[in-house]
Amino acid sequence: MNEAAKVAVQAPGSVQGELQRDRNRYHVVPAKHRARTAGAAVAAILIALVLDSVLGNPRWGWGVFAEWFLSEPVLSGLGRTLLLTALGASIGFALGMLIALARVSRSSLLAGSAWVFVWLFRSIPLIVLLLILNNLGYLYETISIGIPFTGIAFAHWPTIEVISPFCAAVLGLTLNHAAFSAEVIRGGILSVDQGQLEAAAALGLPRLRQARRIVLPQAMRAIVPTAFNDLISLTKGSAMVYVLAMPELFYTVQIIYRRNLEVIPLLMVATVWYLIILTVLSAIQVYVERYFSRGATRSTTSSPFDDLIKALAGFVLRRRPRRRETALSGDSRPAVAPIDSEIAGDANPWIDQRAGGEVVIHNVSKSFGTLKVLDNVSLTMRPGSVTVILGQSGSGKSTLLRTINHLERVDDGFIDIDGELIGYRREGMTLHELKERDVLRRRGDVGMVFQNFNLFPHLSVLDNLVEAPVALGRLPRKEAERLAQGLLARVGLADKAHAWPRQLSGGQQQRVAIARALALRPKVLLFDEPTSALDPELVNEVLDVIEELARSGTTMVIVTHEIGFAREVADTIVFMDRGRVIEVGPPASVLNEPQHSRTREFLSRVL
């Protein structure tokens, strides 16, 4: 033991005080980074040399630069450049979005046509495209509106008059930008997790609303950085229209320096203006990226872009006559009306739903290539029953669950709920496959809770619950919000209504997913291994909610590996192996006295 330690043992109070006073006198010397210091010195010297060269060399002609920088011809050319950029970017991006949607379409003709468009206009250099468009009059003397292939024309105009140099410039920039934007947008769409599409489809959201509310807002996180790069390229590329003798910024500068021979000062005028434009675009990009990254992280920091939206919203609301429902909460979301007592009171909101539906699976088979996942499966699930499907991984459990709401199309057989098919219309012995909008509408009777939650990360918890009832026209928004608040209260998350999904734990996210499925008041609830993605300590909070639901009268079909939970809540246990139903019966029979050897082997491993 050293001397300081001995003294500390003898008189801890006094020694500790002396040591603290000694520490307060310590002087900390930061570590020296000589290479970093040398690099900074070299950078400073280079910056000083460049500034001295640019500002100290009279041949740069800064006086001429100052004379022409804000001159009327230059500002006129600048305005035309900005107009061409705005038109080419806005029209091109809108056209690119349509082309991108066509590229991912299930129609081979649409997808192929969109691919040809992208291939063609990405391949043609912009300057060549501009010249071709400006000289279309040599190919087509007139532009007509009429009935194709008949020679009947209702009106026609000379091509040279319709496609002026300005029109040719806008068309060229638009087509070029659309081709590049289409691929950027398609990449963003493909970046959206497949589970988001399945969740939207399971909720019965129409395809257009899926694209507008679910897919594109999430895709924008991937689209925005590259889209702004293309926008900046378009801004600089607008200088190409000088070949059409269009007096935009670069062409105007050329005209001036050809007259006064001050080449460098006039080129610097154009350069500085381009730097200003691109700096503004880069600043806007930061705010747009922040806006579309809402919910992508656990951070809740707001950006100036959000503050601008709030300010504009407040100004608009002050200009309108006041209404009770237009009041805004502190986070710019509509204020939620008070929860009705019948929804948020002692009565359980899901007990008042319609009675559970009867699910009948008739000889269903399903293959993926040469792999047969479901082999002639037949089952009947009584109204209000709780059916648990067990089996090892790859036995077809999840696939069978997904066929019930037609997320997976079957190869043979069919499934009905209360005698009504989800994916087909029956006429005698013939089944006619329904159009997707009809399938989506019927899915509203079948709620689904996914293994990985599949909450919409860009929507708040409340909006996740409200989206489907409002989109399908089942409830007005105010009533949907009251129901959503009541459901959140019942799953213990009333205080999380305005949180983002990524701010919640796994167990909380799964409980939100259950509440979202219940918001449509479905006849049947499907659970695809609802606890497998959770930490062990979070499993019970989800199972407690499902156990309470099991007493509600809604028909429930649960795929799970939780044998104890299955024993407690299930009316029927279904054991599957290699795509077939091996054994069916009450929990006491199947779990305690299994009849099939494969069932006994499985239970011996998991119990």
Secondary structure, DSSP 8 states (H G I E B T S, - for coil): --HHHHHHHH-HHHHHHHHHHHHHT--------HHHHHHHHHHHHHHHHHHHHHHH-GGG-HHHHHHHHT-HHHHHHHHHHHHHHHHHHHHHHHHHHHHHHHHT-S-HHHHHHHHHHHHHHHHS-HHHHHHHHHTGGGT-SEEEEEETTTTEEEEEEEHHHHS-HHHHHHHHHHHHHHHHHHHHHHHHHHHS-HHHHHHHHHTT--HHHIIIIIIHHHHHHHHHHHHHHHHHHHHHHGGGGGGGT--SHHHHHHHHHHHH--HHHHHHHHHHHHHHHHHHHHHHHHHHHHHHTTTTSS-----HHHHHHHHHHHHHHHHS---GGG-B-TTSSB------HHHHSSS-TTTTS-----EEEEEEEEEETTEEEEEEEEEEE-TT-EEEEE--TTSSHHHHHHHHTTSS--SEEEEEETTEESSEEEETTEEEE--HHHHHHHGGGEEEE-TT----TTS-HHHHHHHHHHHTTSS-HHHHHHHHHHHHHHTT-GGGTTS-GGGS-HHHHHHHHHHHHHTT--SEEEEESTTTTS-HHHHHHHHHHHHHHTTSS-EEEEE-S-HHHHHHH-SEEEEEETTEEEEEE-HIIIIIS--SHHHHHHHHHH-
